[in-house]
C-alpha cells in the first residue's frame, strides 16, 4: 500500500514538472517578441511563476552576446528531474 502511494506521489510530481516545463517553454518563446506588454495579468503571473527558477540559472550563466542561454540549463535540469520522478513512479 505504501509503495502505491509513493508511486502516485512520484507520478504527480513528474506531471507537475511536465506542466512547469510547458510554462517555461511559453515564457522563453514569448521573450522573442519584444513588443509584448508584460504588465498583462496572465503574462505577469507567468513571469512570477517561472522567473524565480530561471533566475537561478541566469546567475550562473550570464547572457552571451545578448542571448540568454541559461534557459537551456534550466530545461535540462527540469527534464532530468522529471524523468527521475517518472522512473521512480514505475518501479
Secondary structure, DSSP 8 states (H G I E B T S, - for coil): -HHHHHHHHHHHHHHHHHHHHHHHHHHHHHTT-TT--TTSHHHHHHHHHHHHHHHHHHHHS--BTTB-THHHHHHHHHHHHHHHHHHHHH-
